[in-house]
Amino acid sequence: MIRVPEHRIRPVSWNQLVKNLQALGFEGPCQGGRHPFMVKGNLVLTIPNPHGREISVDLLVRILRQAGISREEWSRLAG
């Protein structure tokens, strides 16, 4: 049996991204310019526009890095 690491990032829907970011203290999403954004303190985090597909692991990892969210922290929410 292949064991998947606990902190492995998986694709998420836009709604799940927003829900998880809100759980981590971000407010929004707010509409501005071409993309919505979420705010936590002085940090303004641009997020992708809502669409029917899931947000890829590559894009999600970049968003988490910009937000200062660790893989472990994110994985606890994805539980």
Steps between C-alpha positions, in 0.01 A plus 500: 500500500638840402495754779417860407676765711263675741599846381452432133318783327203404282297705252204687653190673373481880508234483772722276714796735452292794623355302791845385614651848469212642705564233764860625512388857570471650152206727419324509166502423218482858378473595135771723362660536162511178302518259794334471839718537809494416869648703784666411830652795683733675256514201264290520183484161331386484138306183424388353168163580349230242577463237227376146463834325535705429809797717590815310408762397752757729336279808532385404848860464622580848362194648675594333830858625473381859441259469794768358731300182559694179557408169337435358846261782589314459169484122536337530842213691336471260208480215753 
